[in-house]
Amino acid sequence: SSLQPSSSSSSSQAKQQSNVIEEVWTLIDKYYIDRTFNNQEWSTIQSKYTSRLTSSNSNSISMNIKDNINNNNNNEEEEAMKLTTQMVQSLGDKYSRILDKEAYTKIQKFDLIGVG
């Protein structure tokens, strides 16, 4: 699933961004080999990072919504990517990582995508 800015409302955009965290969490939960998840309580990790995203979105105030909607969507997308990356990095696994769009596009031709 890719993160695409849209002209949807702020709450809808935040929901889309939290879906990214949920999707990555679910893939790791399902396929990750180390079932201790680096000695973390994995069942609580999703809500931990989703709440950080929600908190971050509520702290950003736009003075002019019309002029800043694309900028806000990009900021929300960047924040979701940052939090998702932090969540994956918490596994302490040098082979598991989140790729941004540019990096994904570069390696897509090699078909090297996998989990755990």
C-alpha positions as CSV (number, residue, x, y, z in Angstrom):
1,S,0.0,0.0,0.0
2,S,1.4,3.4,-0.9
3,L,0.8,6.7,0.9
4,Q,-0.8,9.1,-1.6
5,P,-1.8,12.6,-0.6
6,S,-5.5,13.3,-1.2
7,S,-7.9,16.2,-0.7
8,S,-9.7,14.3,2.0
9,S,-10.4,15.7,5.4
10,S,-7.7,15.8,8.1
11,S,-9.3,13.0,10.1
12,S,-9.6,10.8,7.0
13,Q,-6.0,11.5,6.2
14,A,-4.9,10.6,9.7
15,K,-6.9,7.4,9.4
16,Q,-5.1,6.5,6.1
17,Q,-1.7,7.1,7.8
18,S,-2.6,5.0,10.8
19,N,-3.7,2.3,8.3
20,V,-0.1,2.2,7.1
21,I,1.2,1.5,10.6
22,E,-1.5,-1.1,11.0
23,E,-0.6,-2.8,7.7
24,V,3.1,-3.0,8.5
25,W,2.4,-4.2,12.1
26,T,0.2,-6.9,10.7
27,L,2.7,-8.1,8.2
28,I,5.4,-8.3,10.9
29,D,3.1,-10.0,13.3
30,K,2.2,-12.6,10.7
31,Y,5.6,-13.3,9.1
32,Y,8.4,-12.1,11.3
33,I,10.6,-15.1,12.3
34,D,11.7,-13.9,15.8
35,R,8.5,-14.4,17.7
36,T,9.9,-12.5,20.7
37,F,10.0,-9.3,18.5
38,N,13.3,-8.3,20.0
39,N,11.8,-9.0,23.5
40,Q,8.9,-6.5,23.0
41,E,5.3,-6.9,23.8
42,W,4.4,-6.8,20.1
43,S,0.6,-6.7,20.7
44,T,1.0,-3.2,22.3
45,I,3.4,-1.8,19.7
46,Q,0.7,-0.9,17.1
47,S,-1.3,1.3,19.4
48,K,1.9,2.9,20.7
49,Y,2.9,4.1,17.3
50,T,-0.6,4.9,16.1
51,S,-1.2,7.1,19.2
52,R,2.1,8.9,18.4
53,L,0.7,9.6,14.9
54,T,-2.6,10.8,16.3
55,S,-0.8,13.0,18.8
56,S,1.5,14.4,16.2
57,N,-1.5,15.2,13.9
58,S,-3.4,17.0,16.6
59,N,-0.4,19.1,17.5
60,S,-0.1,20.5,13.9
61,I,-2.2,23.6,13.4
62,S,-2.7,25.1,10.0
63,M,-3.4,28.8,9.7
64,N,-4.7,28.6,6.2
65,I,-6.2,25.2,5.4
66,K,-6.7,25.8,1.6
67,D,-3.1,27.0,1.0
68,N,-1.6,24.3,3.3
69,I,-3.6,21.2,2.7
70,N,-1.0,19.6,0.4
71,N,1.8,20.6,2.8
72,N,-0.1,19.1,5.7
73,N,-0.8,15.9,3.8
74,N,2.9,15.6,3.0
75,N,3.8,16.2,6.6
76,E,1.3,13.5,7.8
77,E,2.7,11.1,5.2
78,E,6.3,11.9,6.3
79,E,5.3,11.5,10.0
80,A,3.6,8.1,9.3
81,M,6.7,6.9,7.4
82,K,9.0,8.1,10.3
83,L,6.9,6.3,12.9
84,T,6.6,3.1,10.8
85,T,10.3,3.1,10.3
86,Q,10.9,3.6,14.1
87,M,8.5,0.7,14.7
88,V,10.4,-1.6,12.4
89,Q,13.8,-0.4,13.8
90,S,12.6,-1.4,17.3
91,L,13.0,-5.0,16.2
92,G,16.7,-4.5,16.1
93,D,17.0,-6.4,12.8
94,K,19.4,-5.1,10.3
95,Y,17.6,-6.9,7.5
96,S,14.1,-5.5,8.1
97,R,13.5,-1.9,7.0
98,I,11.0,0.5,5.5
99,L,11.7,1.9,2.1
100,D,10.6,5.3,1.0
101,K,9.0,5.6,-2.5
102,E,12.3,6.5,-4.2
103,A,14.2,3.6,-2.7
104,Y,11.4,1.2,-3.4
105,T,11.2,2.2,-7.0
106,K,15.0,1.6,-7.4
107,I,14.9,-1.9,-6.1
108,Q,11.5,-2.9,-7.4
109,K,13.1,-4.3,-10.6
110,F,15.1,-6.8,-8.6
111,D,12.0,-8.3,-6.8
112,L,13.8,-8.6,-3.4
113,I,10.8,-7.6,-1.2
114,G,10.2,-9.8,1.8
115,V,9.5,-9.8,5.5
116,G,11.7,-11.1,8.3
